[in-house]
């Protein structure tokens, strides 16, 4: 791995662990095994390196979600697979945690990939739900956009509850709860008389 890649990956890890303010250039260099000269050879400073790291984290989140959401099968199965996929729950969402960092959210360059990622995720889940509704798998009254926003909010809130409790149980209950609510909106789950 090149020194630039090591710097980006180290910054990604540190942002997840400590946030932007808590991530110093020195800590990045130490974790990457790179000197100050190497860091400033590849990046103009911490903001540019953080932007690259946040962008990479956002791309990874989208790719992971897309792999599950674009799989074959009914819409509810794909949403359930997204909800129940393996996560480092107690570490929190690496993108979601950035929303709690005032320095990230105050900087348009740093916050843009965060905002785009969540907008993309809500939109992509809405597409899957709309597809399921259009195929007759879901109740025609289901609002895909509002429901997608709810799914994303439950996942993000589940991370918060799990971290507060020091247990994955609140996250697991939250995602199972929203999956059950969605399943109740499935047309095959109801008896049509």
N, C-alpha and C positions, 0 to 999 in steps of 0.2 A: 504494500500500500504506500502510495506517495506521501510525502510530508503534508501536502495540501489536504489529502483525504484524511489523514490522521488528525489534522487540526479540525476539520469539519466534524468528524465522528466524535472527537473529544468534546467539542463545543456542544454537540447534540446531547451527549450524556450529561454534561454539566448543567445545561439549561433545564433539562428534565429534573435533575436532582436539586439544583440551587436557584434556578431562575436567572434572569439576565443580570441583575445587580450583584448577585452572589457569585457570578462567574467572572473571575478576573482573567486578564490575559496571561498572567503568570500561571494560574491553575490550568488553563487550556494548554499552555506550552508544556507544563509538567506531565499532564495526562497524555499528551500526544508524543512526548519524548522529542520535542522540537524546540529549537532555540528561538529567541526573540527575532533574530535575523530571518529565520525561515518563515516565521509567522508574517512578518512585514514584507517579505519578498512576495508572498502569495496574496496577501490581503492588506488593504490600507489601514485596517485597525479592527478593533473588536466589533463595531457595528456591521462592517461588511462581512466579517466571518460569521457573526450571529445570523445575518440575513441568509447566508448560504446554508447554515445549519438548520434554521427554521424552515427554509424552503425544502430542504431534503427531508426533514421530518414530516412536513405536510404532504409531500409527494408519496412518501412511504405509507402514510395513513390512508391516502386516497387509493393507492394500489392495493393495499390489504383489503379495504372495504369493497373495492370494485371486484376483486377476485371472488368474493362471496356473493355479492349482489348480482353479478352477471352469470353465475352458475346456472345450469339448467334446472328446471323444476318450477313448481308453483310459487307465486309471489310470497305467500306466508312462510313457506319453507326457507326461502332465501333471506327474508327478514329475520326469521328465527335463528338461522345460521349466523347472520351478522351479530345478533344480540348475544348469542352464546359462544361466539368464537373465543379462542384463548387470548387472554390479556394479562398484563402485569397489573392487576387491579389495584393493589396496595401502593404501587408507584404513581398511580393516576395516569390520565391520558397525557402523553407528551405534548400534544397540541392544546388540549383544553387547559392544562396548567399554565400555559403562556398567557391565557386571557386574564389570569389573576395577577400578572406582573405589570404594574403600572408603567414601567419604563418601556416595555414592549408595546403596550396598547397606545401609548402616547406618541410613538414613532410610526408614522405611516409606512415607512419602508419595512419595518419589522412586523407590524401588525397585519399587513396586507395578505401574506400567505396564510395566516391564521384565519382571518375573515373569509378568504376565498375557500379554504378547506371546509369550514362549517357550512358555508352557502352551498358548496358542491355536494356535501354529504346530505344535507336536507333535500336538495334537488334530486339527487340520485335515488334516495329512498322513496321520494314522492313518485318518481318515474316507475319504480318497481310496483308500488301500491296502485298507481293508475293503471298499469298493465294488468295487474290482478283484477282490478275492478272491471276493466274493459273486457276481460276474458270470462267474467262471471264468477270469479273465485271469491270476490269480496262484495259486500253490500254496496249497492249503487249509491247510497247516501254517504258513503265514506268520503271524507275530504282528504285527498292524498297529501296536500301541502301541510295542513294542520297536523295530520297524523304523523307525517315524517318529522316535523319539528318536535312533536311529543316524543317520538322514539329517540331522537338525538338528545333531547333534554333529559330523558330518563337515564340514558347511558352516562352522560356527564354527571348528573346528580348522583347516580349510583357510585361513581368513583369517589365523590365527596363523602357520601355516607360510609363507604367502606374504609376510607382513610381515617375518618373520625372515629370509627369503631375499632380500627385495627384488625379488621376481619373482612373477608370477601363476602360473607353472608349477606349484608345489606345490598351489595351490588347484585348478587345472584337472585335475591328476592325481587329486586326492582326490575331486572330484565325479564325474569320469569313472569312477573305481573303484567308488564306491557305486552309480552308475547301472548299471554292468556286473553287479554282484552282484545288484541288483534284477531286471535283465533275465533273469538265470539262474533266477530264481524264477517267471518267467512261464510259464504253461502252454503257450503257443504255441512257446516256445523249446525244449521238450523233445520228444523222439520218444516217443510212446505206442505201445508194441507190444502 
